[in-house]
Amino acid sequence: MPATTRWWHTVPEIATRVGETIAAGDQTHALRLLMDGINAFYRMSPDAVDEALDEPQTVGDHRWDLLIAASVRYRLHQMGRKAPRWTYKEPLDKFWFPFCYSPSDAYVALAHSPAELVRLGIFLDELNFEQA
């Protein structure tokens, strides 16, 4: 019987891809890679999700490291699953609005950011988790 190909990415693999994309200067694509990766959790078996949740290495930007951890934490909360300990992080010293280009964008992000991100000082509209 042939070996089954794994179609999903682990969190460390997602983080590596995100870090490479950030280094290339494309934060919008990096966010899409992150969202695509964690949204796949919904289609994975519980054992596969467990296998995917190893702690990643840094992507080279502390804010993005926190965004990855908080995003994993948020997605698992939405699924009714406990998040791994490594997803608990200390908040940023200064608020971060990764994709706000106007005051109205900031208002929407403030009003609609998941609690897991807000706790860390990251403001990203929850709709970003649905539109990768």
C-alpha positions as CSV (number, residue, x, y, z in Angstrom):
1,M,0.0,0.0,0.0
2,P,1.5,3.4,-1.0
3,A,2.4,5.9,1.8
4,T,-0.2,8.7,2.3
5,T,1.0,12.2,1.4
6,R,0.4,14.7,4.1
7,W,-1.6,17.6,2.6
8,W,-1.4,19.9,5.6
9,H,1.4,21.9,7.2
10,T,2.6,21.9,10.7
11,V,2.9,25.2,12.6
12,P,6.7,25.1,12.3
13,E,6.3,24.7,8.5
14,I,3.8,27.5,8.4
15,A,6.1,29.7,10.4
16,T,9.0,29.0,8.1
17,R,7.0,29.9,5.0
18,V,5.7,33.0,6.7
19,G,9.2,34.1,7.7
20,E,10.5,33.6,4.2
21,T,7.7,35.6,2.8
22,I,8.2,38.4,5.3
23,A,11.9,38.4,4.5
24,A,11.0,38.8,0.8
25,G,8.9,41.9,1.7
26,D,5.4,40.5,1.2
27,Q,3.5,40.8,4.5
28,T,0.1,40.4,2.7
29,H,1.1,37.0,1.3
30,A,2.6,36.1,4.7
31,L,-0.7,36.7,6.3
32,R,-2.5,34.5,3.7
33,L,0.0,31.7,4.3
34,L,-0.7,31.9,8.0
35,M,-4.4,31.9,7.6
36,D,-4.4,29.1,5.1
37,G,-2.3,27.0,7.4
38,I,-4.3,27.4,10.5
39,N,-7.7,27.3,8.7
40,A,-6.7,23.8,7.5
41,F,-7.0,22.7,11.1
42,Y,-10.8,22.5,10.5
43,R,-10.3,19.8,7.9
44,M,-7.7,17.8,9.8
45,S,-8.3,14.8,12.0
46,P,-7.8,15.5,15.8
47,D,-4.6,13.4,15.7
48,A,-3.3,15.4,12.8
49,V,-4.0,18.7,14.5
50,D,-2.1,17.4,17.6
51,E,0.8,16.5,15.3
52,A,0.8,19.9,13.7
53,L,1.1,21.9,17.0
54,D,4.8,21.8,17.7
55,E,6.3,25.2,18.7
56,P,7.8,27.0,15.7
57,Q,11.2,28.8,15.5
58,T,11.1,32.5,15.3
59,V,10.3,34.0,11.9
60,G,12.7,36.9,12.6
61,D,10.1,39.4,13.7
62,H,8.8,39.2,17.3
63,R,5.4,40.7,16.4
64,W,4.9,38.0,13.8
65,D,5.9,35.3,16.2
66,L,3.2,36.6,18.5
67,L,0.7,36.8,15.7
68,I,1.3,33.2,14.8
69,A,1.0,32.1,18.4
70,A,-2.2,34.1,19.0
71,S,-3.7,33.0,15.7
72,V,-3.1,29.3,16.5
73,R,-4.6,29.9,20.0
74,Y,-7.6,31.7,18.4
75,R,-8.3,29.0,15.8
76,L,-8.1,26.2,18.4
77,H,-10.4,28.1,20.7
78,Q,-12.9,28.3,17.8
79,M,-12.6,24.6,17.5
80,G,-13.2,23.9,21.2
81,R,-9.6,22.7,21.7
82,K,-7.0,23.6,24.3
83,A,-4.1,25.5,22.9
84,P,-0.5,24.4,23.6
85,R,1.4,26.2,26.3
86,W,3.8,27.8,23.8
87,T,1.0,29.9,22.4
88,Y,0.8,31.9,25.7
89,K,3.0,34.9,25.2
90,E,3.6,38.2,26.9
91,P,2.0,41.3,25.2
92,L,3.8,43.7,23.0
93,D,5.1,47.0,24.6
94,K,3.4,48.9,21.9
95,F,0.1,48.1,20.1
96,W,0.5,46.7,16.5
97,F,-2.0,47.2,13.7
98,P,-0.4,44.9,11.0
99,F,-2.8,45.9,8.2
100,C,-4.3,49.3,9.0
101,Y,-3.9,51.9,6.3
102,S,-6.4,54.5,7.6
103,P,-8.1,55.6,10.8
104,S,-11.2,53.7,9.7
105,D,-9.2,50.5,9.3
106,A,-7.8,50.9,12.8
107,Y,-11.3,51.4,14.2
108,V,-12.5,48.2,12.5
109,A,-9.5,46.3,13.8
110,L,-10.0,47.7,17.3
111,A,-13.7,46.7,17.2
112,H,-13.3,43.3,15.6
113,S,-10.0,41.7,16.7
114,P,-10.2,38.3,18.4
115,A,-9.5,38.4,22.2
116,E,-6.4,36.2,21.8
117,L,-4.8,38.9,19.6
118,V,-6.0,41.9,21.7
119,R,-4.5,40.4,24.8
120,L,-1.1,40.7,23.1
121,G,-1.7,44.2,21.7
122,I,-2.3,43.0,18.1
123,F,-5.3,44.4,16.3
124,L,-6.4,42.5,13.2
125,D,-10.0,42.3,12.0
126,E,-11.4,38.9,12.7
127,L,-12.5,38.7,9.0
128,N,-8.9,38.1,8.0
129,F,-9.2,34.7,9.5
130,E,-12.0,33.8,7.1
131,Q,-10.6,35.4,3.9
132,A,-7.1,33.9,3.3
